[in-house]
Amino acid sequence: MDLDDLRIFQAVVQEGGITRAASRLHRVQSNVTTRIRQLEAGLGVPLFVREGRRLTLAPAGHVLVNYAERLLDLADEARAAVTDAMPRGRLRLGSMESTAAARLPSRLAAFHLRYPDVQLELRTGPTAQLLTGVRNGQLDCALVSGPVDDPRLCSEVAFAETLALVAPANHPPIARARDVRTLTLLTFAPGCAYRQRLEHWLASDGVLPERVVELSSYHAMLGCIASGMGIAMMPLSLLENLAVAGSVSVHALQPTIADSPTWLVWRAGGDGPTVRALRESVLGKASAKPG
């Protein structure tokens, strides 16, 4: 499979057709059409459904898109590794929502000023989703709740986080799970490490939630908590950045639940110049540990 064919295929997908892809690649349209047909012939499957001049991805094309992106990124990474030690190109960073809001703004601004040739893409999501993204090459590195035990990944502590239980403003003091009066949990989707901690904390005291409401942002969670709807578990660093005084109550948890370091993870062998620049510039130098 020729990398140049994959670049042409990727351009056709991204530009939505042969004409715009040919213009972007500075090729004649007939050459682009021929290369696409040669790629299809080599693979033995159609990559596009043709309806007149309109092209839409066939099932095999949908499968190839992700592989093409990963192969081309790996080729660019290999070329940069042997020819240029300067951080440049695309860096796909994943992060938990709370980390992106409370920890990253000033650090990423400084990183951008120092490395203007790096095109930084930030994607947020729950820990499980972010780890999957790093493993399959969709992310170059990610900030997740750890520790991370996977020989395919390297990791280092990025931030020390302390979690707290957030409840309605008039809620009495909470020393243990059985003190919680409203058992509706306000969380992100499954795969969220803080959700797992909250559920474990309740279960360890024999408490079962009555309902779980999945939300897409901490602002939405805090609004629901302020209205008396339920409880959530959040990092204190996030709460310090949000105007929550008086609208909710914040309850300390025992260290075994509250202490939750955030780890930076990347693929073993994928520590190129750009990822190293992120580690050194944004997080400070630290020794990495495999797995």
Secondary structure, 3 states (H helix, E strand, C coil): CCHHHHHHHHHHHHHCCHHHHHHHHCCCHHHHHHHHHHHHHHHCCCCEEEECCEEEECHHHHHHHHHHHHHHHHHHHHHHHHHCCCCCEEEEEEECHHHHHHCCHHHHHHHHHHCCCEEEEEEECCHHHHHHHHHCCCCCEEEEECCCCCCCEEEEEEECCEEEEEEECCCCCCCCHHHCCCCEEEECCCCCHHHHHHHHHHHHCCCCCCEEEECCCHHHHHHHHHCCCCEEEEEHHHHHHCCCECCEEEEECCHHHHECCEEEEEECCCCCHHHHHHHHHHHCCCCCEEC
